[in-house]
Amino acid sequence: MKRYIIAILAMAVLASCEETVQLDLKETEPVVIIDGLVSDQFKNQYVKVSRSVDFYAEGTSKAITNATVSVTDGTTTYNYIHNPTPDPENDGLYFSEVRFAGEVGKTYELTVQVDGATYTAEDSLYPVTAIDSLTFIINDDEFEEPEREGYYYEMLFYAHEPQETEDFYLFKFYRNDTLVLDSPTDIYFSNDDLLAEEINGIPTASFYKMGDTGTVEMYSISNAGFIYYNDLINLLQSDGGMFGSPPVNPRTNVKGGALGFFQASSVVSETIKVEE
Amino acid sequence: MNSGRQLILFSLLSIFSVTILSAQEKITLSGYIKNEADGEAMIGATVFVEELSTGTSANIYGFYSITLPPGTYTIQYRYVSFSTQVKTVELTEGQRLDIELVTESKQLDEIVVTSEALDANVSDVEMSVEKLDIKTIEKIPAFLGEVDVLKSIQLLPGVSSVGEGSSGFNVRGGSVGQNLVLLDDAPVYNSSHLFGFFSVFNPDAVKDIKLIKGGIPANYGGRLSSILDVRMKEGNSKERSISGGIGTVFSRLAVQGPLKKDKSSFFVAVRRSYIDILAKPFTNDATLFFYDLTTKVNYDFNDNNKLYLSGYFGRDVFRFDERQGFDWGNVTGTLRWNHLFNDRLFSNFAFIVSSFDYGFSFGENDLDKFDWNSRIVTYTFKPYFNYFLNTNNELLIGGEATYYKFRPAEAVGVSDGQVSDISLDNKFALESAVYVDNTQKLSDKITLRYGLRFSTFQYMGPGNVYEFQPTSPGERKELIAANQVNGRESIKTYYNLEPRASLRYKIGNGSVKASYTRTAQYIHLVSNTAAPTPIDLWTPSTNNVEPQLGDQYALGYFRNFGGGNSFETSIEGYYRDNKKQVEYVRGADIFINEYLEGDLINGDGRAYGVEFSIKKNVGNLNGWISYTLGRSELKTDGINNNEWYPTRYDQTHNLKLFGEYQITKRTSLSANFTYITGAPITAPTSRFTIQGVTIPYDYFNQRNNLRIPATHRLDIGLKWLPGKPGKERRVNDYFVFSVYNIYGNKNPFSIFFSQDQGRVIMGDQVNTLANQFSIIGAPVPAISYNFVF
């Protein structure tokens, strides 16, 4: 909610101008970036390991292919293998050797070793509330002036939010299995401060046409995860407006000098088709 | 430390007792000095006794008092650009002599040559003080042709702002929240209109502006960096007058006149901007405007009692559509009673209320909306006694008590008809101070001003008292306990002794001045945005947030050159040493955060610099050059490896030039040039891609590690008085044509970092970009028409 306010306020007040500038930024050493998820779905869980590049560098983040990766829940340790299929698109991605599902209440610890350095991270897996239902409605504004012809159905989302616990959620929305966003730099997540017990038809991102399927994935995240996503969105939506705060490196739960986030989540998902 | 304080107290006492003993068998001459044309009190007018080469000056209410041995004296009453009045006074018994000074040229269109320029800058004990009269301010080419008090102040040495379009001003490396802004004694908690392009002070209503950057006398306190004391006009007590202006952004109208001739007068000034109308094509449904009303009424009951009532009410409104928007504004009210106990004891009692609030409304209907507002309200009582002991001593004794009510956030969200209230509890505090201050002439060469202020602050209930556990330095502190306090009991009390001292020593045609100031600041302006904004939050010192404490040392040399002191020059050096300056943890969240105190940390601050100033006051070409070389730094546990780092407002070079050339009797051309080193920002060094987005990242994790480009700008203005030479017009009117930023420099308001394009698809390169946002990127021409009749 607050982000929304601040984004709107950042609109320029007077005839102003914005341009890309070349700054004299320092060159630095690359840093190891870890991005992993243990979900409560039974599957090969993944961890991605890469290196950062300089601000103005050419090329993408550099995949790390020689890391040793494992995850433990305290009793069982799961080893991860780099790009088992192998698929060049999956360079830097490590999958658990065996399929497993995370369990609510457990804390998962990740260990990554790269070139003699060891990085660890842990996150707790919290329950997620069920999605009661999804519906489609016709968005009047889009119906009158659709941005894309035929795309004027909006997906609404219903759920019960347990008020006695402090919960944090991450949402992903898919149209025909493709992730949809209102803006490319959006991430949808929330704490439950402004969520009432009855979540009665909250609009989701983007619009759908007749015959499309819409999917909502809802993830439980920890407080650390909420802080991490909050830091990311601050960086992504920085617009230099009057209300923008200075950039801050995203806080991480990875120890040992690497960045990124290792997340444990329960996931629920619901799909619906736009029909007459 | 304790013995040091006792020593100071003791020496103060001994000086007073000596002077009181020597004040026998003397006679007092006193009275008010006013402007003959409109009856306005003349603040700081000089009273000079020829025979003794001594004198005094009128206080802020125009009252003077001088005590001399019996005899006959020739007394000169002087004020810049007013004819000096000379009175021969035979003093055998106490005398009241009210004076009205006549301006040297009543004709607006004649060139004023001051017959005898004053050398107050050299002879006064005051240092680090900048005064601007409204006539000078009117000459400075202004943004959109509208003269502005705060923008003009920024042309003076030691004063700057973080960027074009940022609210407030910075003095000697201090933050915006370290300035105390007073409008007729009332604190103004946010001094900006239109996000900082204009100030809340209507130039039509302003009589006198004084910015105290150092050597702050003991009657002021509560902020570390500076005091901006703005006095409103009382209103013409002789005749009705209407003045105003029609400009590109707003129009002004002021009416003043006597309610009862020479006894009572009133003043009302209003402004309303219409930029919303002009900006319509760009903003669709959105509107943005401000309005304000400044008013004052006063009444002279008799020679010894005067009452003044003044008020300010202003608001900025920014609407996106009918239901959604943002607004903010100040309200102040001051009731003052001047009472003369006798011809040497002047007193003033002020009752003040001041409030600042802002509010947001969002949501398309009543079932889905979000309303949020925040407010600070203060009530102040300020008694003060001005005792003109004798020719050599002028004593100020007074006190101040302010009751604060902070409402950090009242926030209610409605989501699908269900209401969630996330409002925060109010906070309360009481700040009080007593002070004594004496100005003492030791000899012709040496004048001293010294004082002591004792201030206390009570953070009090009802409210929640939080206890935090420090985690690693520089990170958010963890809450460990919260206790409810119900009554008005004190939660935490702070107190400070604040000694102040200034010295002036005359050498030849110049003088050396030195000063020391200790100030304590108990309320803090919390702002974590790139530039100060109206939604910055005032918050009290609490059990977790300690008061800020500052020491300032200043040393300067003042010297005038040329006939009639046509050139005034000065060099001043300053060093400021601050303790417990407010800083923020990484990723601090200052909006609607119940545990804000856990996000505030403090650090040591230091600022130092040298200010150079050359001013030419007379002739067809006049103006000034001011240059400041300065540094402002912070050292905070857990930030930037515990090393000194620059503050957001550290600006190494600050050069301002202002010149005015009288081309003909009816036309004058003016120009001003500004160059300020770019302020430091926090910039990333690297980037990485995660979960489909590219994130800028700072490898060194350093705050304020990069400087944005310097700000520089040239503005010009042409003032033209219509009519024929020598022929007096019924209306005194003039046009101002101005161009702001004439060479169209794109001065940065902010630099921000973003990802280049859409969502990252595996294997794609997505760059990060640095973008510069300039609020004004082109020359801005403007015309305004101003009149008085």
Interface residues (C-beta under 8 A of the other chain):
Chain A: M1 K2 Y4 I5 I8 L9 M11 A12 V13 L14 A15 S16 C17 E18 E19 T20 V21 Q22 L23 D24 L25 K26 E27 T28 E29 P30 V31 I33 D35 K48 S50 R51 S52 V53 D54 F55 Y56 A57 E58 G59 T60 S61 E89 L179 L181 P184 T185 I187 D193 L194 L195 A196 E197 E198 I199 N200 G201 I202 I227 N230 D231 L232 N234 L235 L236 S238 D239 G240 G241 M242 F243 G244 S245 P246 P247 V248 N249 P250 R251 L259 G260 F261
Chain B: G165 L194 F195 F197 I275 A279 F282 A286 L288 F318 F320 Q324 F326 F360 F362 F370 W372 G413 S415 D416 G417 Q418 V419 S420 I422 N528 T529 A530 A531 T533 I535 R586 G587 A588 F591 I592 I681 T682 A683 P684 T685 S686 R687 F688 T689 I690 Q691 G692 V693 I695 P696 Y697 D698 Y699 F700 N701 R703 L706 P709 K746 F749 S750 I751 F752 F753 S754 Q755 Q757 G758 R759 M762 G763 D764 Q765 V766 N767 T768 L769 A770 N771 Q772 F773 S774 I775 I776 G777 A778
